[in-house]
Amino acid sequence: MDKLMKKAKCFLGLAVLTVLCCLPADVVKAEQNTIQRDLLLKNKEMINEIKGSIEETDSRIEIAVIEEIGLMRLTYPSEIDIDCILQNEHIAENIEESGKLPDIEQVMPSLQSIDAGPMPEDQLERYHRSRMSEEELFYENAWHVDSITNNGLSLEQATGEGVRIALIDSGVDVDHPILSGKIDLEDAVSFVSEDESIADTNGHGTMVAGIIAQVAPDAKITPYRVISAASGDSAWTIQAMIQAADDGNDLINMSLGTYKAADIEDELLTIKAFERAIEYAEEKHVLVVASTGNKSLNMDTYYEEEHIKHLPGSLSGVIAVSSNNGDELASYSNFGSNTRFCAPGGDLVYLNDMLDLSKWIYCIYPTNMDNGLSVLGVPQGYTFSYGTSLSAPQITAAIADVMDFYGLEAAHKDTALQYLEDTCLDLGEIGYDIKFGHGKIDIYQAIMKK
């Protein structure tokens, strides 16, 4: 796709929706007195013909498309009876689903968002400014990295060099010293409405990028920004998946998602649109790694009882990652039959009524945003968090390391997955299980198979 066209963003002007809000099929944009409707066509090859038919019916209807999956978004004045237009026989027979793509969820727990209570001074002491630089402190306290790299031994052999990772998230702080030389801006793009900057105004994307940088320090990370300071749109996310695949990335990391029901027409559109985007990535030999979500749900049972999926983590073709806390599943982690691996994600643990900070993950944070933790002595540019959002990038980076070590090309990424599966530390039930998948990865063992 032409880069000028990409920068222009065919979905420029999409409404930013409220996080986790259940929306009707038509969403009114009050300030412009317009409505939006999303359509998924049965045959993507018909998209331009159907687009033309709708435009001929009423020229006031603006139509944006993602041709690769047959998705179109209509924006039109509220006085137009869109249902009447879509009931046209030629148009109607080509529509598979009609509705509104929702917001995406991206919840990142932080010390600012909970009632942390008192914390032991001896825990905080090592995070205060000391003889170590802030960067050294960040790597010194990377217990999660030690857990999956055999205390750093794998990093002496493989660093993800030559592997391209698409980070579909809230952007990144390109000026953060930990990310210096690791961010590839050539294909970086923001899909956030009326904001072309890939700067992270949320914090989540920078935290996830920091995890990748720890585990695969020589991989190149390309940010695709789909989340603003507070929220994002599934349409932006789907468009970013298509673009990331077209740009030749090897891996896509998606530490985000949305919960949608397969038996609700408006929500089925979202499920099918994500499925098509994943299939498109597979055709391009791009692996999609996603978090399982943070609601302590058995997604198999949840689907059986409520018909609800977590997107994209519950979908076929996605490498879904749960969080472990030692030998146990983390208290918040979702799980299910789509879980492929687990990785440390931190957890909320109290000892003697005091928060055990050692169970959290020490992350980077945008340097131009207040982390709110100065009272604890935590330097700006750093924070604490936990969640499957931090486990997923460990798997993404692990795949990059194995690809690097074995010199695997794009079409042979499944070999890297097989090496990781064969050498996982088995947790829970013997063999594969729905909580931990194949188990907790061990990158060192995976590269020592040779």
C-alpha positions in Angstrom: 0.0 0.0 0.0 1.3 3.4 -0.9 2.8 5.1 2.2 1.2 8.4 1.4 -2.2 6.7 1.4 -1.3 5.0 4.6 -0.4 8.2 6.3 -3.7 9.7 5.1 -5.5 6.9 6.9 -8.7 5.9 5.2 -10.5 5.8 8.5 -9.5 9.4 9.4 -12.4 10.9 11.4 -13.6 7.7 13.2 -15.2 8.5 16.5 -13.3 7.7 19.6 -15.6 5.7 21.8 -15.9 5.2 25.6 -14.0 2.2 26.9 -16.1 -0.9 27.3 -19.3 0.9 26.4 -22.1 -1.2 24.7 -23.1 0.7 21.6 -26.2 0.5 19.4 -25.8 -0.3 15.8 -25.9 3.4 14.8 -23.8 5.8 16.8 -24.7 9.5 16.7 -21.8 11.9 16.5 -23.7 14.8 18.2 -21.2 17.5 17.4 -21.5 16.8 13.6 -25.1 15.4 13.7 -24.0 12.4 11.8 -24.3 8.7 12.3 -21.9 5.8 11.5 -22.7 2.2 10.4 -20.2 -0.5 9.7 -20.8 -3.2 7.0 -19.0 -6.5 6.4 -19.5 -7.8 2.9 -19.9 -11.5 2.0 -17.4 -11.1 -0.8 -14.6 -8.5 -0.3 -14.2 -8.4 -4.1 -17.6 -6.6 -4.3 -16.6 -3.7 -2.0 -16.1 -1.1 -4.6 -19.2 -2.0 -6.5 -21.3 -1.8 -3.3 -19.6 1.4 -2.3 -20.5 2.9 -5.7 -24.2 1.7 -5.4 -24.6 3.3 -1.9 -22.9 6.6 -3.1 -25.2 6.8 -6.1 -28.2 6.4 -3.8 -27.2 9.4 -1.7 -24.0 11.4 -2.3 -24.1 12.7 1.3 -23.0 9.3 2.6 -19.2 9.2 3.1 -17.7 5.7 2.8 -14.3 4.5 4.1 -13.2 0.9 3.3 -10.7 -1.7 4.3 -10.7 -3.6 1.0 -8.5 -6.5 2.3 -11.3 -7.8 4.5 -14.4 -6.3 2.8 -15.2 -3.8 5.6 -16.8 -0.5 5.0 -17.8 2.4 7.3 -20.7 4.7 6.4 -20.9 8.2 7.8 -24.0 10.1 7.0 -26.4 12.9 8.2 -28.9 11.7 10.8 -31.9 12.5 8.5 -30.9 9.8 6.0 -32.8 6.6 6.4 -29.9 4.3 6.0 -31.9 1.1 6.6 -34.1 1.9 3.6 -30.9 2.3 1.4 -29.4 -0.9 2.7 -32.6 -2.9 1.9 -31.9 -2.4 -1.8 -31.9 -5.9 -3.1 -28.4 -5.7 -4.7 -26.9 -4.1 -1.6 -28.7 -6.3 0.9 -27.7 -9.6 -0.7 -24.0 -8.7 -0.4 -24.0 -7.7 3.3 -22.9 -10.4 5.7 -23.1 -8.3 8.9 -24.2 -4.8 9.8 -23.5 -2.9 13.0 -20.9 -0.8 14.7 -17.3 -1.8 15.6 -16.8 -1.1 19.3 -14.0 0.4 21.4 -11.1 -1.8 22.4 -10.2 -2.5 26.0 -6.8 -1.9 27.3 -6.6 -1.9 31.1 -3.2 -1.5 32.8 -3.2 -1.8 36.6 -0.9 0.7 38.3 0.0 1.8 41.8 -2.0 4.9 41.1 -5.2 2.9 40.4 -5.4 0.8 43.6 -5.5 1.4 47.3 -2.0 0.1 47.8 -1.8 0.7 51.5 1.6 0.7 53.2 4.6 -1.0 51.6 7.7 -2.3 53.3 10.5 0.2 53.2 13.0 -2.6 52.3 11.1 -3.2 49.1 11.0 0.4 48.1 14.7 1.0 49.0 16.0 -0.8 45.9 13.8 1.3 43.6 15.1 4.6 45.0 17.8 6.4 43.2 21.1 4.8 44.2 24.5 4.1 42.7 22.8 2.4 39.8 21.6 4.6 36.9 17.8 4.5 36.2 18.5 2.2 33.2 20.6 -0.2 35.3 17.9 -0.2 37.9 15.3 -1.2 35.2 17.4 -4.2 34.0 18.5 -5.1 37.6 14.8 -5.6 38.7 13.7 -7.5 35.6 12.9 -10.7 37.5 10.4 -11.7 34.8 13.1 -11.6 32.2 15.4 -13.8 34.3 12.5 -16.3 34.7 12.2 -16.9 30.9 15.8 -16.5 29.8 17.6 -18.7 32.4 18.9 -15.7 34.2 19.9 -14.0 31.0 21.8 -16.9 29.5 19.7 -16.9 26.3 20.4 -13.2 25.7 24.1 -14.1 25.3 23.0 -16.2 22.3 20.0 -14.5 20.7 18.6 -11.0 20.9 16.0 -10.9 18.1 18.3 -9.3 15.6 16.7 -9.0 12.2 13.2 -9.6 13.4 10.5 -6.9 12.9 7.8 -6.6 15.5 4.6 -4.5 15.0 3.3 -3.0 18.2 -0.4 -2.3 17.9 -1.0 -0.3 21.0 -1.1 3.3 22.3 2.1 4.4 20.6 5.5 4.8 22.2 7.8 7.3 23.8 10.5 7.3 21.2 12.7 9.5 23.4 12.8 7.0 26.3 16.5 5.9 26.8 15.5 2.2 27.1 14.0 2.4 23.6 16.9 4.2 22.0 17.7 2.6 18.7 14.9 0.0 19.0 12.0 1.9 17.4 11.6 1.8 13.6 9.7 4.9 12.5 9.8 4.2 8.7 6.4 2.5 8.7 5.1 3.8 12.1 1.6 5.3 11.8 -1.2 6.5 14.0 -4.8 5.5 13.2 -6.2 7.7 16.0 -8.7 10.1 14.6 -7.2 13.5 13.8 -3.9 12.7 15.5 -1.0 11.6 13.3 1.5 11.4 16.2 2.7 8.0 17.4 3.6 9.6 20.8 2.2 7.6 23.7 -0.3 9.7 25.7 -1.6 6.7 27.6 1.5 4.8 28.8 0.4 1.3 27.9 2.3 1.0 24.6 5.6 2.3 26.1 5.3 -0.3 28.9 4.8 -3.1 26.4 7.6 -1.9 24.2 9.9 -1.9 27.2 9.2 -5.6 27.8 10.0 -6.4 24.2 13.2 -4.4 24.5 14.3 -6.4 27.6 13.7 -9.8 26.0 14.6 -9.1 22.3 16.9 -6.0 22.5 17.9 -6.1 18.9 14.5 -6.6 17.3 13.0 -3.6 15.6 9.7 -2.4 17.0 7.3 -0.5 14.7 4.5 1.3 16.6 0.9 1.3 15.1 -1.0 3.7 17.3 -4.7 2.7 17.8 -5.3 4.0 21.4 -5.4 7.7 22.4 -5.0 8.9 26.0 -8.1 7.1 27.1 -9.6 4.9 24.4 -9.5 3.4 20.9 -11.6 1.9 18.2 -11.7 -1.6 16.9 -11.7 -0.3 13.3 -8.4 1.4 13.9 -7.0 -1.9 15.3 -8.2 -4.0 12.4 -6.8 -1.5 10.0 -3.5 -1.5 11.8 -3.3 -5.3 11.6 -3.8 -5.2 7.8 -1.1 -2.4 7.5 1.3 -4.2 9.8 1.0 -7.4 7.7 1.5 -5.4 4.4 4.6 -3.7 5.9 6.4 -7.0 6.2 6.5 -7.3 9.9 7.3 -10.8 11.2 5.2 -10.6 14.4 2.3 -8.5 15.7 1.9 -7.9 19.4 -1.6 -7.0 20.6 -1.9 -6.5 24.4 -5.4 -5.3 24.1 -8.9 -6.5 23.2 -12.7 -6.3 23.5 -15.4 -8.8 24.7 -18.1 -9.5 22.1 -21.1 -11.9 21.9 -21.4 -14.2 18.9 -25.3 -14.3 19.2 -25.7 -10.5 19.0 -25.8 -9.3 15.4 -24.0 -6.0 16.0 -21.2 -7.8 18.0 -20.9 -10.7 15.5 -19.7 -8.2 13.0 -16.8 -7.4 15.2 -15.9 -11.0 15.7 -15.9 -11.7 12.0 -14.0 -8.6 11.1 -11.2 -9.6 13.5 -11.2 -13.2 12.2 -10.7 -11.8 8.6 -7.9 -9.6 9.7 -6.1 -12.5 11.4 -6.6 -14.7 8.3 -5.0 -11.8 6.3 -2.0 -11.8 8.6 -1.7 -15.5 8.3 -1.7 -15.3 4.5 1.3 -12.8 4.8 3.1 -15.2 7.2 2.7 -12.8 10.1 2.2 -14.3 13.6 -0.3 -12.5 15.9 0.4 -12.7 19.6 -2.3 -11.4 22.0 -3.1 -11.3 25.7 -5.8 -13.5 27.1 -7.3 -10.7 29.2 -7.5 -9.7 32.8 -10.9 -10.8 34.2 -10.1 -14.2 35.7 -12.4 -15.9 33.2 -12.4 -19.4 31.8 -13.1 -18.2 28.2 -14.4 -21.7 27.2 -17.0 -21.6 29.9 -17.8 -18.0 29.3 -18.4 -18.7 25.6 -20.6 -21.7 26.4 -22.7 -19.8 28.8 -22.7 -16.3 27.4 -21.4 -16.8 23.8 -18.8 -14.1 24.4 -15.3 -14.1 23.0 -12.3 -12.0 24.0 -10.9 -10.4 20.8 -8.4 -11.2 19.4 -7.1 -13.5 22.1 -10.0 -16.0 21.8 -9.8 -16.4 18.0 -8.3 -19.2 16.0 -4.9 -18.4 14.6 -3.9 -16.1 17.5 -1.1 -17.1 19.9 -2.9 -16.3 23.2 -0.8 -15.7 26.3 -1.9 -16.1 29.9 0.0 -14.9 33.0 1.6 -17.1 35.6 2.5 -16.2 39.2 5.2 -18.7 40.0 3.7 -22.1 39.5 0.1 -20.8 39.6 -2.1 -18.9 37.2 -2.1 -15.2 38.1 -5.2 -14.2 40.0 -6.5 -12.0 37.2 -5.6 -14.0 34.1 -8.1 -15.3 31.6 -7.5 -18.7 30.2 -9.1 -21.2 27.8 -8.5 -23.7 25.0 -6.9 -21.0 22.8 -4.1 -20.4 25.4 -0.8 -21.3 23.8 1.8 -20.2 26.4 2.1 -18.4 29.7 4.7 -15.9 30.9 5.2 -13.9 34.2 2.8 -11.0 34.4 3.1 -10.0 38.0 0.3 -10.1 40.5 -1.5 -8.2 43.3 -0.2 -9.9 46.5 -0.3 -8.7 50.1 1.9 -9.9 52.9 0.9 -9.0 56.5 -1.6 -6.5 55.0 1.2 -4.8 53.0 1.5 -4.8 49.2 4.3 -7.1 48.0 5.8 -4.9 45.4 8.2 -7.6 44.3 5.3 -9.4 42.6 4.8 -6.5 40.3 6.7 -5.8 37.1 8.9 -2.7 36.9 8.1 -1.1 33.6 9.2 1.9 31.6 6.7 4.8 31.2 6.5 7.9 29.0 9.1 10.4 30.2 6.8 13.3 29.5 4.0 11.9 31.7 3.9 12.1 35.5 4.0 8.5 36.8 2.4 9.7 40.1 4.9 7.7 42.1 7.5 10.3 43.0 6.4 9.9 46.7 7.7 6.3 46.5 11.0 7.4 45.0 10.2 5.9 41.6 11.9 8.0 39.0 9.9 9.5 36.2 9.9 7.4 33.1 9.3 4.2 35.1 6.3 2.6 36.9 5.0 -0.7 38.3 2.2 -2.8 36.7 0.9 -6.3 36.1 -1.3 -8.1 33.7 -1.5 -10.3 30.6 -0.6 -7.2 28.6 3.0 -7.7 30.0 3.0 -11.5 29.4 2.2 -11.3 25.7 5.2 -9.2 24.7 7.5 -11.7 26.4 6.2 -14.4 24.1 6.5 -12.1 21.1 10.1 -11.3 22.0 10.9 -14.9 22.7 9.7 -15.9 19.2 12.0 -13.2 17.8 14.9 -14.5 19.8 14.4 -18.1 18.5 14.0 -16.8 14.9 17.2 -14.9 15.3 19.2 -17.9 16.7 18.1 -20.3 14.0 18.0 -17.8 11.2 14.4 -18.6 10.5 12.7 -16.8 7.6 9.1 -15.5 7.6 7.5 -18.7 6.3 9.2 -20.8 9.0 8.0 -19.0 12.2 6.0 -22.1 13.1 9.4 -23.8 13.7 10.2 -21.2 16.3 6.9 -21.9 18.0 7.6 -25.6 18.0 10.9 -25.1 19.7 9.3 -23.0 22.4 6.5 -25.5 22.9 8.9 -28.5 23.2 10.9 -26.8 25.9 8.3 -25.1 28.0 8.2 -25.7 31.8 5.1 -27.7 32.2 2.8 -26.1 34.8 -0.6 -27.3 36.0 -1.9 -30.5 34.5 0.6 -32.8 32.8 1.0 -31.7 29.2 -1.1 -29.1 27.5 -3.8 -27.4 29.6 -6.2 -24.5 29.1 -4.6 -22.4 31.9 -0.9 -22.4 30.9 -1.1 -23.7 27.4 2.2 -25.6 26.7 3.6 -24.0 29.8 6.0 -21.2 30.8 8.6 -20.5 28.1 12.3 -21.1 28.5 14.1 -19.3 25.7 17.5 -20.8 26.7 16.2 -24.3 26.4 14.5 -23.5 23.1 17.8 -22.3 21.5 19.8 -25.1 23.0 17.7 -27.7 21.1 20.2 -27.3 18.3 
